[in-house]
Structure formats: C-alpha cells, structure tokens
Amino acid sequence: MKLSKPKNNTWIIAVIAGVLGILGTFISIPVVSEYSFWLVVIGFVLLALATYFKDL
C-alpha cells in the first residue's frame, strides 16, 4: 500500500474540524458543542482518507 501526503486544503479542513471538536468539548459553543465528538472523528477520518487516496 502506497500512501501519499494530503493536499493543503484537505489538511486545513481536517485540522479545523478537529480543533472545533476539541474546543466544543471544553467551551460551550451552541452548535459545535453538540457535535464535538463527531467533528474530531470527521477530522481524523478525513486525514486517513487523504493519505490513502492520491488526489484527496
């Protein structure tokens, strides 16, 4: 299996989702706090898919 580095836009979106999820856990943000766990999961899954697929 050959892995590739994620594109910058994909990496930035994944990091933003992860950071929002972590912040939503510690700070009460109306919409974000409700889905904080899923935002972190989406960030990690997006990074994993971006390293697996070449053009993501």
PQR file of N, CA, C, O and H, with PARSE charges and radii, in Angstrom:
ATOM      1  N   MET A   1       0.844  -1.165   0.000 -0.4000 1.5000
ATOM      2  CA  MET A   1       0.000   0.000   0.000 -0.0000 2.0000
ATOM      3  C   MET A   1       0.895   1.234   0.000  0.5500 1.7000
ATOM      4  O   MET A   1       1.769   1.381   0.854 -0.5500 1.4000
ATOM      5  N   LYS A   2       0.669   2.108  -0.957 -0.4000 1.5000
ATOM      6  CA  LYS A   2       1.464   3.312  -1.075 -0.0000 2.0000
ATOM      7  C   LYS A   2       0.643   4.506  -0.595  0.5500 1.7000
ATOM      8  O   LYS A   2      -0.434   4.784  -1.123 -0.5500 1.4000
ATOM      9  H   LYS A   2      -0.041   1.989  -1.651  0.4000 1.0000
ATOM     10  N   LEU A   3       1.156   5.199   0.397 -0.4000 1.5000
ATOM     11  CA  LEU A   3       0.451   6.341   0.962 -0.0000 2.0000
ATOM     12  C   LEU A   3       0.984   7.630   0.365  0.5500 1.7000
ATOM     13  O   LEU A   3       2.141   7.701  -0.050 -0.5500 1.4000
ATOM     14  H   LEU A   3       2.031   4.974   0.826  0.4000 1.0000
ATOM     15  N   SER A   4       0.134   8.651   0.324 -0.4000 1.5000
ATOM     16  CA  SER A   4       0.546   9.955  -0.189 -0.0000 2.0000
ATOM     17  C   SER A   4       0.183  11.024   0.827  0.5500 1.7000
ATOM     18  O   SER A   4      -0.678  10.823   1.684 -0.5500 1.4000
ATOM     19  H   SER A   4      -0.806   8.594   0.661  0.4000 1.0000
ATOM     20  N   LYS A   5       0.848  12.153   0.717 -0.4000 1.5000
ATOM     21  CA  LYS A   5       0.535  13.229   1.655 -0.0000 2.0000
ATOM     22  C   LYS A   5      -0.762  13.922   1.234  0.5500 1.7000
ATOM     23  O   LYS A   5      -1.042  14.039   0.041 -0.5500 1.4000
ATOM     24  H   LYS A   5       1.548  12.315   0.021  0.4000 1.0000
ATOM     25  N   PRO A   6      -1.555  14.382   2.208 -0.5600 1.5000
ATOM     26  CA  PRO A   6      -2.805  15.064   1.872  0.2800 2.0000
ATOM     27  C   PRO A   6      -2.528  16.450   1.286  0.5500 1.7000
ATOM     28  O   PRO A   6      -1.495  17.061   1.562 -0.5500 1.4000
ATOM     29  N   LYS A   7      -3.458  16.926   0.485 -0.4000 1.5000
ATOM     30  CA  LYS A   7      -3.336  18.283  -0.047 -0.0000 2.0000
ATOM     31  C   LYS A   7      -3.529  19.290   1.082  0.5500 1.7000
ATOM     32  O   LYS A   7      -4.115  18.977   2.118 -0.5500 1.4000
ATOM     33  H   LYS A   7      -4.297  16.429   0.261  0.4000 1.0000
ATOM     34  N   ASN A   8      -3.032  20.491   0.866 -0.4000 1.5000
ATOM     35  CA  ASN A   8      -3.103  21.515   1.914 -0.0000 2.0000
ATOM     36  C   ASN A   8      -4.537  21.835   2.320  0.5500 1.7000
ATOM     37  O   ASN A   8      -4.825  21.973   3.509 -0.5500 1.4000
ATOM     38  H   ASN A   8      -2.557  20.746   0.024  0.4000 1.0000
ATOM     39  N   ASN A   9      -5.431  21.954   1.355 -0.4000 1.5000
ATOM     40  CA  ASN A   9      -6.827  22.283   1.682 -0.0000 2.0000
ATOM     41  C   ASN A   9      -7.479  21.192   2.514  0.5500 1.7000
ATOM     42  O   ASN A   9      -8.217  21.484   3.454 -0.5500 1.4000
ATOM     43  H   ASN A   9      -5.197  21.842   0.389  0.4000 1.0000
ATOM     44  N   THR A  10      -7.213  19.943   2.176 -0.4000 1.5000
ATOM     45  CA  THR A  10      -7.773  18.824   2.933 -0.0000 2.0000
ATOM     46  C   THR A  10      -7.229  18.814   4.351  0.5500 1.7000
ATOM     47  O   THR A  10      -7.970  18.584   5.307 -0.5500 1.4000
ATOM     48  H   THR A  10      -6.613  19.706   1.412  0.4000 1.0000
ATOM     49  N   TRP A  11      -5.944  19.062   4.482 -0.4000 1.5000
ATOM     50  CA  TRP A  11      -5.316  19.076   5.799 -0.0000 2.0000
ATOM     51  C   TRP A  11      -5.886  20.199   6.655  0.5500 1.7000
ATOM     52  O   TRP A  11      -6.160  19.995   7.838 -0.5500 1.4000
ATOM     53  H   TRP A  11      -5.343  19.248   3.705  0.4000 1.0000
ATOM     54  N   ILE A  12      -6.068  21.382   6.072 -0.4000 1.5000
ATOM     55  CA  ILE A  12      -6.596  22.530   6.812 -0.0000 2.0000
ATOM     56  C   ILE A  12      -8.031  22.256   7.269  0.5500 1.7000
ATOM     57  O   ILE A  12      -8.379  22.559   8.410 -0.5500 1.4000
ATOM     58  H   ILE A  12      -5.846  21.548   5.112  0.4000 1.0000
ATOM     59  N   ILE A  13      -8.862  21.688   6.399 -0.4000 1.5000
ATOM     60  CA  ILE A  13     -10.247  21.376   6.761 -0.0000 2.0000
ATOM     61  C   ILE A  13     -10.284  20.354   7.897  0.5500 1.7000
ATOM     62  O   ILE A  13     -11.079  20.487   8.828 -0.5500 1.4000
ATOM     63  H   ILE A  13      -8.579  21.442   5.472  0.4000 1.0000
ATOM     64  N   ALA A  14      -9.428  19.338   7.822 -0.4000 1.5000
ATOM     65  CA  ALA A  14      -9.394  18.320   8.868 -0.0000 2.0000
ATOM     66  C   ALA A  14      -8.936  18.908  10.201  0.5500 1.7000
ATOM     67  O   ALA A  14      -9.486  18.565  11.247 -0.5500 1.4000
ATOM     68  H   ALA A  14      -8.782  19.229   7.066  0.4000 1.0000
ATOM     69  N   VAL A  15      -7.949  19.778  10.173 -0.4000 1.5000
ATOM     70  CA  VAL A  15      -7.463  20.398  11.409 -0.0000 2.0000
ATOM     71  C   VAL A  15      -8.519  21.325  11.999  0.5500 1.7000
ATOM     72  O   VAL A  15      -8.709  21.346  13.216 -0.5500 1.4000
ATOM     73  H   VAL A  15      -7.503  20.056   9.323  0.4000 1.0000
ATOM     74  N   ILE A  16      -9.204  22.086  11.164 -0.4000 1.5000
ATOM     75  CA  ILE A  16     -10.264  22.972  11.657 -0.0000 2.0000
ATOM     76  C   ILE A  16     -11.381  22.156  12.308  0.5500 1.7000
ATOM     77  O   ILE A  16     -11.876  22.517  13.375 -0.5500 1.4000
ATOM     78  H   ILE A  16      -9.051  22.069  10.176  0.4000 1.0000
ATOM     79  N   ALA A  17     -11.774  21.057  11.666 -0.4000 1.5000
ATOM     80  CA  ALA A  17     -12.821  20.201  12.246 -0.0000 2.0000
ATOM     81  C   ALA A  17     -12.368  19.641  13.584  0.5500 1.7000
ATOM     82  O   ALA A  17     -13.140  19.629  14.542 -0.5500 1.4000
ATOM     83  H   ALA A  17     -11.371  20.763  10.799  0.4000 1.0000
ATOM     84  N   GLY A  18     -11.126  19.177  13.662 -0.4000 1.5000
ATOM     85  CA  GLY A  18     -10.604  18.637  14.917 -0.0000 2.0000
ATOM     86  C   GLY A  18     -10.509  19.672  16.017  0.5500 1.7000
ATOM     87  O   GLY A  18     -10.870  19.401  17.162 -0.5500 1.4000
ATOM     88  H   GLY A  18     -10.498  19.187  12.884  0.4000 1.0000
ATOM     89  N   VAL A  19     -10.028  20.854  15.679 -0.4000 1.5000
ATOM     90  CA  VAL A  19      -9.890  21.916  16.682 -0.0000 2.0000
ATOM     91  C   VAL A  19     -11.263  22.374  17.168  0.5500 1.7000
ATOM     92  O   VAL A  19     -11.453  22.603  18.362 -0.5500 1.4000
ATOM     93  H   VAL A  19      -9.735  21.074  14.748  0.4000 1.0000
ATOM     94  N   LEU A  20     -12.219  22.508  16.252 -0.4000 1.5000
ATOM     95  CA  LEU A  20     -13.573  22.883  16.662 -0.0000 2.0000
ATOM     96  C   LEU A  20     -14.174  21.817  17.582  0.5500 1.7000
ATOM     97  O   LEU A  20     -14.861  22.142  18.550 -0.5500 1.4000
ATOM     98  H   LEU A  20     -12.066  22.322  15.282  0.4000 1.0000
ATOM     99  N   GLY A  21     -13.914  20.557  17.278 -0.4000 1.5000
ATOM    100  CA  GLY A  21     -14.413  19.487  18.129 -0.0000 2.0000
ATOM    101  C   GLY A  21     -13.807  19.516  19.516  0.5500 1.7000
ATOM    102  O   GLY A  21     -14.505  19.315  20.509 -0.5500 1.4000
ATOM    103  H   GLY A  21     -13.356  20.293  16.491  0.4000 1.0000
ATOM    104  N   ILE A  22     -12.515  19.765  19.587 -0.4000 1.5000
ATOM    105  CA  ILE A  22     -11.850  19.833  20.894 -0.0000 2.0000
ATOM    106  C   ILE A  22     -12.319  21.059  21.675  0.5500 1.7000
ATOM    107  O   ILE A  22     -12.584  20.968  22.873 -0.5500 1.4000
ATOM    108  H   ILE A  22     -11.947  19.929  18.780  0.4000 1.0000
ATOM    109  N   LEU A  23     -12.423  22.204  21.000 -0.4000 1.5000
ATOM    110  CA  LEU A  23     -12.910  23.403  21.673 -0.0000 2.0000
ATOM    111  C   LEU A  23     -14.353  23.238  22.134  0.5500 1.7000
ATOM    112  O   LEU A  23     -14.725  23.717  23.205 -0.5500 1.4000
ATOM    113  H   LEU A  23     -12.207  22.278  20.026  0.4000 1.0000
ATOM    114  N   GLY A  24     -15.162  22.560  21.327 -0.4000 1.5000
ATOM    115  CA  GLY A  24     -16.550  22.331  21.692 -0.0000 2.0000
ATOM    116  C   GLY A  24     -16.701  21.473  22.927  0.5500 1.7000
ATOM    117  O   GLY A  24     -17.733  21.528  23.596 -0.5500 1.4000
ATOM    118  H   GLY A  24     -14.860  22.171  20.457  0.4000 1.0000
ATOM    119  N   THR A  25     -15.695  20.685  23.238 -0.4000 1.5000
ATOM    120  CA  THR A  25     -15.730  19.868  24.444 -0.0000 2.0000
ATOM    121  C   THR A  25     -15.493  20.713  25.693  0.5500 1.7000
ATOM    122  O   THR A  25     -16.130  20.491  26.723 -0.5500 1.4000
ATOM    123  H   THR A  25     -14.857  20.640  22.694  0.4000 1.0000
ATOM    124  N   PHE A  26     -14.588  21.674  25.608 -0.4000 1.5000
ATOM    125  CA  PHE A  26     -14.202  22.455  26.776 -0.0000 2.0000
ATOM    126  C   PHE A  26     -14.966  23.763  26.914  0.5500 1.7000
ATOM    127  O   PHE A  26     -15.147  24.257  28.027 -0.5500 1.4000
ATOM    128  H   PHE A  26     -14.070  21.854  24.771  0.4000 1.0000
ATOM    129  N   ILE A  27     -15.417  24.332  25.798 -0.4000 1.5000
ATOM    130  CA  ILE A  27     -16.119  25.614  25.805 -0.0000 2.0000
ATOM    131  C   ILE A  27     -17.516  25.381  25.251  0.5500 1.7000
ATOM    132  O   ILE A  27     -17.683  24.626  24.293 -0.5500 1.4000
ATOM    133  H   ILE A  27     -15.270  23.930  24.894  0.4000 1.0000
ATOM    134  N   SER A  28     -18.494  26.001  25.823 -0.4000 1.5000
ATOM    135  CA  SER A  28     -19.867  25.836  25.350 -0.0000 2.0000
ATOM    136  C   SER A  28     -20.109  26.713  24.120  0.5500 1.7000
ATOM    137  O   SER A  28     -20.319  27.921  24.228 -0.5500 1.4000
ATOM    138  H   SER A  28     -18.359  26.615  26.601  0.4000 1.0000
ATOM    139  N   ILE A  29     -20.074  26.079  22.962 -0.4000 1.5000
ATOM    140  CA  ILE A  29     -20.369  26.741  21.692 -0.0000 2.0000
ATOM    141  C   ILE A  29     -21.690  26.133  21.215  0.5500 1.7000
ATOM    142  O   ILE A  29     -21.784  24.912  21.086 -0.5500 1.4000
ATOM    143  H   ILE A  29     -19.903  25.097  22.874  0.4000 1.0000
ATOM    144  N   PRO A  30     -22.714  26.955  20.949 -0.5600 1.5000
ATOM    145  CA  PRO A  30     -24.065  26.422  20.735  0.2800 2.0000
ATOM    146  C   PRO A  30     -24.185  25.244  19.777  0.5500 1.7000
ATOM    147  O   PRO A  30     -24.729  24.212  20.170 -0.5500 1.4000
ATOM    148  N   VAL A  31     -23.715  25.343  18.564 -0.4000 1.5000
ATOM    149  CA  VAL A  31     -23.899  24.257  17.603 -0.0000 2.0000
ATOM    150  C   VAL A  31     -22.747  23.262  17.670  0.5500 1.7000
ATOM    151  O   VAL A  31     -22.959  22.057  17.530 -0.5500 1.4000
ATOM    152  H   VAL A  31     -23.273  26.182  18.245  0.4000 1.0000
ATOM    153  N   VAL A  32     -21.560  23.743  17.879 -0.4000 1.5000
ATOM    154  CA  VAL A  32     -20.365  22.911  17.829 -0.0000 2.0000
ATOM    155  C   VAL A  32     -20.295  21.939  19.005  0.5500 1.7000
ATOM    156  O   VAL A  32     -19.897  20.788  18.828 -0.5500 1.4000
ATOM    157  H   VAL A  32     -21.388  24.722  17.994  0.4000 1.0000
ATOM    158  N   SER A  33     -20.672  22.379  20.186 -0.4000 1.5000
ATOM    159  CA  SER A  33     -20.568  21.526  21.376 -0.0000 2.0000
ATOM    160  C   SER A  33     -21.429  20.279  21.268  0.5500 1.7000
ATOM    161  O   SER A  33     -21.088  19.231  21.816 -0.5500 1.4000
ATOM    162  H   SER A  33     -20.996  23.314  20.330  0.4000 1.0000
ATOM    163  N   GLU A  34     -22.539  20.396  20.564 -0.4000 1.5000
ATOM    164  CA  GLU A  34     -23.437  19.256  20.405 -0.0000 2.0000
ATOM    165  C   GLU A  34     -22.802  18.146  19.569  0.5500 1.7000
ATOM    166  O   GLU A  34     -23.070  16.966  19.797 -0.5500 1.4000
ATOM    167  H   GLU A  34     -22.816  21.247  20.118  0.4000 1.0000
ATOM    168  N   TYR A  35     -21.964  18.518  18.604 -0.4000 1.5000
ATOM    169  CA  TYR A  35     -21.354  17.555  17.689 -0.0000 2.0000
ATOM    170  C   TYR A  35     -19.838  17.483  17.837  0.5500 1.7000
ATOM    171  O   TYR A  35     -19.154  17.130  16.877 -0.5500 1.4000
ATOM    172  H   TYR A  35     -21.746  19.476  18.418  0.4000 1.0000
ATOM    173  N   SER A  36     -19.299  17.801  18.989 -0.4000 1.5000
ATOM    174  CA  SER A  36     -17.847  17.887  19.155 -0.0000 2.0000
ATOM    175  C   SER A  36     -17.148  16.559  18.906  0.5500 1.7000
ATOM    176  O   SER A  36     -16.099  16.529  18.261 -0.5500 1.4000
ATOM    177  H   SER A  36     -19.855  18.088  19.769  0.4000 1.0000
ATOM    178  N   PHE A  37     -17.702  15.470  19.400 -0.4000 1.5000
ATOM    179  CA  PHE A  37     -17.078  14.163  19.179 -0.0000 2.0000
ATOM    180  C   PHE A  37     -17.019  13.841  17.688  0.5500 1.7000
ATOM    181  O   PHE A  37     -15.991  13.386  17.186 -0.5500 1.4000
ATOM    182  H   PHE A  37     -18.553  15.495  19.924  0.4000 1.0000
ATOM    183  N   TRP A  38     -18.119  14.079  16.987 -0.4000 1.5000
ATOM    184  CA  TRP A  38     -18.176  13.745  15.564 -0.0000 2.0000
ATOM    185  C   TRP A  38     -17.280  14.643  14.731  0.5500 1.7000
ATOM    186  O   TRP A  38     -16.783  14.208  13.692 -0.5500 1.4000
ATOM    187  H   TRP A  38     -18.954  14.449  17.395  0.4000 1.0000
ATOM    188  N   LEU A  39     -17.056  15.877  15.149 -0.4000 1.5000
ATOM    189  CA  LEU A  39     -16.125  16.747  14.423 -0.0000 2.0000
ATOM    190  C   LEU A  39     -14.698  16.213  14.510  0.5500 1.7000
ATOM    191  O   LEU A  39     -13.960  16.252  13.526 -0.5500 1.4000
ATOM    192  H   LEU A  39     -17.459  16.230  15.994  0.4000 1.0000
ATOM    193  N   VAL A  40     -14.314  15.721  15.666 -0.4000 1.5000
ATOM    194  CA  VAL A  40     -12.973  15.139  15.817 -0.0000 2.0000
ATOM    195  C   VAL A  40     -12.857  13.868  14.979  0.5500 1.7000
ATOM    196  O   VAL A  40     -11.834  13.641  14.333 -0.5500 1.4000
ATOM    197  H   VAL A  40     -14.915  15.689  16.465  0.4000 1.0000
ATOM    198  N   VAL A  41     -13.896  13.045  14.988 -0.4000 1.5000
ATOM    199  CA  VAL A  41     -13.878  11.819  14.189 -0.0000 2.0000
ATOM    200  C   VAL A  41     -13.790  12.155  12.705  0.5500 1.7000
ATOM    201  O   VAL A  41     -13.032  11.519  11.974 -0.5500 1.4000
ATOM    202  H   VAL A  41     -14.727  13.230  15.513  0.4000 1.0000
ATOM    203  N   ILE A  42     -14.549  13.136  12.254 -0.4000 1.5000
ATOM    204  CA  ILE A  42     -14.508  13.543  10.847 -0.0000 2.0000
ATOM    205  C   ILE A  42     -13.118  14.037  10.469  0.5500 1.7000
ATOM    206  O   ILE A  42     -12.626  13.733   9.382 -0.5500 1.4000
ATOM    207  H   ILE A  42     -15.165  13.653  12.848  0.4000 1.0000
ATOM    208  N   GLY A  43     -12.483  14.792  11.354 -0.4000 1.5000
ATOM    209  CA  GLY A  43     -11.133  15.278  11.075 -0.0000 2.0000
ATOM    210  C   GLY A  43     -10.139  14.141  10.910  0.5500 1.7000
ATOM    211  O   GLY A  43      -9.335  14.150   9.978 -0.5500 1.4000
ATOM    212  H   GLY A  43     -12.882  15.039  12.237  0.4000 1.0000
ATOM    213  N   PHE A  44     -10.188  13.164  11.805 -0.4000 1.5000
ATOM    214  CA  PHE A  44      -9.265  12.027  11.712 -0.0000 2.0000
ATOM    215  C   PHE A  44      -9.549  11.156  10.493  0.5500 1.7000
ATOM    216  O   PHE A  44      -8.621  10.717   9.814 -0.5500 1.4000
ATOM    217  H   PHE A  44     -10.841  13.157  12.562  0.4000 1.0000
ATOM    218  N   VAL A  45     -10.813  10.906  10.217 -0.4000 1.5000
ATOM    219  CA  VAL A  45     -11.162  10.084   9.059 -0.0000 2.0000
ATOM    220  C   VAL A  45     -10.764  10.788   7.767  0.5500 1.7000
ATOM    221  O   VAL A  45     -10.273  10.147   6.837 -0.5500 1.4000
ATOM    222  H   VAL A  45     -11.567  11.262  10.769  0.4000 1.0000
ATOM    223  N   LEU A  46     -10.970  12.089   7.704 -0.4000 1.5000
ATOM    224  CA  LEU A  46     -10.582  12.846   6.508 -0.0000 2.0000
ATOM    225  C   LEU A  46      -9.076  12.782   6.280  0.5500 1.7000
ATOM    226  O   LEU A  46      -8.626  12.630   5.144 -0.5500 1.4000
ATOM    227  H   LEU A  46     -11.369  12.609   8.459  0.4000 1.0000
ATOM    228  N   LEU A  47      -8.301  12.896   7.345 -0.4000 1.5000
ATOM    229  CA  LEU A  47      -6.849  12.771   7.200 -0.0000 2.0000
ATOM    230  C   LEU A  47      -6.436  11.368   6.777  0.5500 1.7000
ATOM    231  O   LEU A  47      -5.533  11.207   5.956 -0.5500 1.4000
ATOM    232  H   LEU A  47      -8.667  13.019   8.267  0.4000 1.0000
ATOM    233  N   ALA A  48      -7.088  10.359   7.327 -0.4000 1.5000
ATOM    234  CA  ALA A  48      -6.760   8.979   6.946 -0.0000 2.0000
ATOM    235  C   ALA A  48      -7.099   8.723   5.480  0.5500 1.7000
ATOM    236  O   ALA A  48      -6.311   8.109   4.762 -0.5500 1.4000
ATOM    237  H   ALA A  48      -7.821  10.489   7.994  0.4000 1.0000
ATOM    238  N   LEU A  49      -8.258   9.186   5.034 -0.4000 1.5000
ATOM    239  CA  LEU A  49      -8.636   9.006   3.632 -0.0000 2.0000
ATOM    240  C   LEU A  49      -7.720   9.788   2.699  0.5500 1.7000
ATOM    241  O   LEU A  49      -7.395   9.326   1.605 -0.5500 1.4000
ATOM    242  H   LEU A  49      -8.898   9.685   5.617  0.4000 1.0000
ATOM    243  N   ALA A  50      -7.309  10.969   3.135 -0.4000 1.5000
ATOM    244  CA  ALA A  50      -6.438  11.792   2.293 -0.0000 2.0000
ATOM    245  C   ALA A  50      -5.054  11.170   2.124  0.5500 1.7000
ATOM    246  O   ALA A  50      -4.406  11.377   1.097 -0.5500 1.4000
ATOM    247  H   ALA A  50      -7.573  11.344   4.023  0.4000 1.0000
ATOM    248  N   THR A  51      -4.596  10.416   3.111 -0.4000 1.5000
ATOM    249  CA  THR A  51      -3.302   9.758   2.943 -0.0000 2.0000
ATOM    250  C   THR A  51      -3.421   8.471   2.134  0.5500 1.7000
ATOM    251  O   THR A  51      -2.453   8.022   1.521 -0.5500 1.4000
ATOM    252  H   THR A  51      -5.122  10.248   3.945  0.4000 1.0000
ATOM    253  N   TYR A  52      -4.608   7.887   2.138 -0.4000 1.5000
ATOM    254  CA  TYR A  52      -4.817   6.642   1.401 -0.0000 2.0000
ATOM    255  C   TYR A  52      -5.058   6.900  -0.085  0.5500 1.7000
ATOM    256  O   TYR A  52      -4.503   6.203  -0.934 -0.5500 1.4000
ATOM    257  H   TYR A  52      -5.394   8.253   2.636  0.4000 1.0000
ATOM    258  N   PHE A  53      -5.886   7.903  -0.402 -0.4000 1.5000
ATOM    259  CA  PHE A  53      -6.182   8.243  -1.794 -0.0000 2.0000
ATOM    260  C   PHE A  53      -5.246   9.342  -2.261  0.5500 1.7000
ATOM    261  O   PHE A  53      -4.912  10.250  -1.499 -0.5500 1.4000
ATOM    262  H   PHE A  53      -6.336   8.469   0.288  0.4000 1.0000
ATOM    263  N   LYS A  54      -4.825   9.259  -3.513 -0.4000 1.5000
ATOM    264  CA  LYS A  54      -3.801  10.165  -4.023 -0.0000 2.0000
ATOM    265  C   LYS A  54      -4.299  11.590  -4.229  0.5500 1.7000
ATOM    266  O   LYS A  54      -3.586  12.531  -3.880 -0.5500 1.4000
ATOM    267  H   LYS A  54      -5.096   8.522  -4.132  0.4000 1.0000
ATOM    268  N   ASP A  55      -5.481  11.783  -4.775 -0.4000 1.5000
ATOM    269  CA  ASP A  55      -5.930  13.123  -5.164 -0.0000 2.0000
ATOM    270  C   ASP A  55      -6.921  13.747  -4.197  0.5500 1.7000
ATOM    271  O   ASP A  55      -7.740  14.571  -4.605 -0.5500 1.4000
ATOM    272  H   ASP A  55      -6.060  11.019  -5.059  0.4000 1.0000
ATOM    273  N   LEU A  56      -6.867  13.385  -2.959 -0.4000 1.5000
ATOM    274  CA  LEU A  56      -7.806  13.961  -1.992 -0.0000 2.0000
ATOM    275  C   LEU A  56      -7.119  14.971  -1.123  0.5500 1.7000
ATOM    276  O   LEU A  56      -7.750  15.563  -0.247 -0.5500 1.4000
ATOM    277  H   LEU A  56      -6.201  12.716  -2.628  0.4000 1.0000
TER
END
